[in-house]
């Protein structure tokens, strides 16, 4: 899977980067090309704003875990994805969280 970089104005073909040639190439030039899929693209990132995400059993030994939302990634389709950072500085999306907590709300409530 590769990202479409632009569209050929004459033919309308999707153009992708060919790393061997170092140039754009129509996807239809590839023998293994089967189809295009619309992908969500991140178009903005906004601060977490004090939101938290909570998991019932993702902490050490299956304990509850709550993390601050570092940022919200907004896609071209209007989807917001919470991005968290843990104590070790690892960044992940929080799609599997059990709850999203607004600013000031306690995870235990």
Secondary structure, DSSP 8 states (H G I E B T S, - for coil): -----EE-TTT--EEEEETTTTEEEEGGGSTT---------EEEEEE-TT-EEEESS-SGGG--EEEEEEEEEEETTS-EEEEEE-TT--EEE-TT-SEEE-TT--TT-
